[in-house]
C-alpha cells in the first residue's frame, strides 16, 4: 500500500521494529540512544523518501493515571531542558484517537537517560506537564518539524510511574526487547521487580501490536498523496 511505504518509523528496540516491519512500514531502530533517533529519522527521509514520521514503541509512565499497557497517542513532545513542546500532527493524531478509543493523549518528555526509579518519575511529573517519557520521540519530532512532515507518537507504557525498574532489566530490554529473569541469579532481590517488568513489557507490546494496524489508514490525505508509488 503506498501510504504505508510513505511512513517512516523510529523505534527504541528491535522487537518494536519487527512489529512495524511486519506491516510493511519503513523502520529504523536506535537502541534507545536519543541522538541516534534524530539521525535515523533524517536517513528515513533522505534515503527512503518517507513523507511522514512516527515515534513508536515503549515508554515510561510519569502520570499515575497511565497504567501498564496504556496506549498513548501523544499531543506533543517536550524537551527535558524546557522550551515549547513540538506538537504532533493534529489530523493524524485525531484520526488515531478516533480509531483507538482506548488510547490516551498528553505530552511526552524527551529524555536521554533511563528513568529507573519511581521517585525520579514522580519528580519529572511534578516539574513538567508530560505524562510519559522516552528517548526517541524528541529527535523524531525535531526532524518532522524541520522537514514540515506530519508526525505522530504512538507508545505503550511498559514502566508505570509507581514502579522501579532494575538496571539489569532496562539493559536487557534494549538488547533483546525483553528483560531476562536470568539477571535475578546475580541479584535475587530483584526477582519480583524483574518478573513484574517482563509481564508489563509483554502487555505493552501486545497493546502496540493491536494499535499499529490503523496507523497508515489514519494518515492525513496530504501525506497519502505524497507517498511513494
C-alpha positions in Angstrom: 0.0 0.0 0.0 1.6 3.3 -1.0 0.5 5.1 2.3 2.4 2.5 4.3 5.5 2.9 2.1 5.5 6.6 2.9 5.6 6.2 6.7 9.0 6.1 8.5 9.0 4.6 11.9 11.7 5.1 14.5 11.8 2.6 17.5 13.9 2.1 20.5 14.2 -1.7 20.3 14.5 -4.3 17.5 11.4 -6.1 18.9 9.3 -3.0 18.4 10.8 -2.5 14.9 9.8 -6.1 14.0 6.1 -5.2 14.7 6.3 -2.3 12.3 8.2 -4.1 9.6 5.6 -6.9 9.6 3.1 -4.3 8.3 5.4 -3.1 5.5 6.4 0.2 7.2 9.9 1.6 6.7 11.6 1.2 10.1 14.8 2.2 11.9 15.8 1.2 15.5 18.1 3.3 17.6 18.7 1.1 20.6 17.4 3.7 23.0 20.1 6.2 22.1 18.4 9.6 21.9 20.7 11.3 19.5 20.6 8.3 17.2 16.8 8.6 16.8 17.2 12.0 15.1 19.9 10.7 12.8 17.8 7.7 11.8 14.7 9.9 11.1 16.8 12.0 8.8 18.0 8.9 7.0 14.5 7.7 6.5 13.5 10.9 4.9 16.7 11.4 2.8 17.4 7.8 1.8 14.0 6.1 1.8 11.8 9.0 0.8 9.3 8.8 3.6 6.7 11.6 3.9 5.5 11.0 7.4 7.3 10.1 10.7 6.3 8.0 13.7 8.0 7.5 17.1 6.8 4.0 18.0 7.5 1.7 20.9 7.6 1.5 24.7 7.6 4.4 27.2 7.9 5.1 30.9 4.9 6.4 32.6 5.2 9.7 34.5 1.5 10.2 35.3 0.0 7.8 37.8 -3.1 7.8 35.6 -1.3 5.7 33.0 -1.2 2.0 33.9 1.0 -0.6 32.3 0.0 -1.3 28.6 -1.8 2.1 28.3 -1.6 3.2 24.7 -0.6 6.8 24.3 -1.1 9.0 21.2 1.0 12.0 22.2 -0.3 15.5 21.7 3.4 16.7 21.5 6.9 16.2 22.7 8.7 18.5 25.1 12.5 18.7 25.9 13.5 18.0 29.4 15.6 21.2 29.4 12.4 23.2 28.9 11.0 25.1 25.9 7.9 24.9 23.9 6.6 21.4 23.0 6.8 20.2 19.4 3.2 19.3 18.6 2.2 16.2 16.7 0.1 16.3 13.5 -3.4 17.3 14.5 -5.2 15.4 11.8 -3.2 12.2 12.1 -3.4 12.3 15.9 -7.2 12.9 15.9 -7.8 10.1 13.4 -5.8 7.7 15.6 -7.6 8.6 18.8 -10.9 8.0 17.0 -9.7 4.7 15.7 -8.2 3.7 19.1 -10.9 4.7 21.7 -8.9 3.1 24.5 -5.9 5.3 23.8 -4.9 8.3 25.9 -3.2 11.5 25.0 -0.8 14.0 26.6 2.7 15.3 26.3 5.8 13.0 26.1 9.0 14.1 27.7 12.2 13.6 25.7 14.9 12.1 27.9 18.5 11.0 27.3 18.8 8.5 30.2 16.8 5.6 31.6 14.2 6.5 34.2 14.6 3.6 36.6 13.1 4.9 39.8 9.5 5.8 40.7 11.0 8.8 42.7 12.6 10.3 39.6 9.5 9.8 37.5 7.4 11.5 40.2 9.8 14.5 40.2 9.5 14.9 36.5 5.8 14.6 36.5 5.6 17.3 39.2 8.0 19.6 37.3 6.6 19.2 33.8 3.2 18.7 32.1 4.4 15.4 30.5 2.5 12.1 31.2 5.2 9.8 29.8 8.9 9.8 28.7 11.1 8.1 26.1 14.4 8.6 24.4 13.3 8.7 20.7 10.3 10.9 20.3 12.0 14.3 20.6 14.5 13.6 17.9 11.8 12.3 15.5 9.6 15.3 16.2 12.5 17.7 15.6 13.2 16.2 12.2 9.5 16.3 11.3 9.3 20.0 12.3 12.4 20.9 10.2 11.1 19.0 7.2 7.5 20.1 7.6 6.3 16.5 7.7 3.4 15.0 9.7 4.5 13.2 12.8 2.8 11.2 15.5 4.0 9.4 18.6 2.4 6.0 19.3 3.6 4.5 22.5 2.6 2.0 25.2 3.5 2.2 28.9 5.8 -0.6 30.0 7.1 1.0 33.1 4.3 2.8 35.1 5.0 5.8 37.3 4.9 3.9 40.6 7.3 1.2 39.5 11.1 0.9 39.9 12.9 -0.9 37.1 16.1 -2.8 37.9 19.0 -1.6 35.8 19.6 -5.2 34.5 16.0 -5.2 33.2 16.5 -2.0 31.3 19.8 -3.2 29.7 18.2 -6.4 28.6 15.1 -4.6 27.3 17.3 -2.5 24.9 19.5 -5.5 24.0 16.9 -8.2 23.3 13.5 -6.5 23.6 12.5 -8.0 26.9 14.1 -8.3 30.3 15.6 -11.7 31.2 14.9 -13.4 34.5 18.5 -14.8 34.5 19.6 -11.4 35.8 18.0 -12.4 39.1 20.7 -15.1 39.5 23.1 -12.2 40.2 20.7 -10.1 42.3 18.0 -12.4 43.7 16.3 -9.5 45.5 15.5 -8.0 42.0 13.4 -11.1 41.0 10.0 -9.7 41.9 10.7 -6.4 40.0 12.1 -8.3 37.1 9.0 -10.6 36.9 6.8 -7.6 37.0 8.8 -5.8 34.3 8.7 -8.8 32.0 4.9 -9.0 32.4 4.4 -5.3 31.8 6.7 -5.3 28.7 4.7 -8.1 27.2 1.4 -6.4 27.9 2.7 -3.1 26.4 4.0 -4.7 23.3 0.7 -6.6 22.8 -1.2 -3.3 23.1 1.2 -1.8 20.5 0.7 -4.7 18.1 -3.1 -4.3 18.4 -2.9 -0.5 17.8 -0.4 -0.5 14.9 -2.7 -1.7 12.0 -4.7 1.5 11.9 -1.6 3.8 11.6 -1.5 4.0 7.8 -5.3 4.2 7.5 -5.2 7.3 9.7 -2.5 9.1 7.7 -3.6 12.6 6.6 -4.7 12.7 2.9 -1.9 15.2 2.1 0.7 12.7 3.1 -1.0 9.8 1.3 -0.9 11.8 -1.9 2.8 12.4 -1.4 3.6 8.8 -0.6 5.9 6.8 -2.9 4.1 4.8 -5.6 
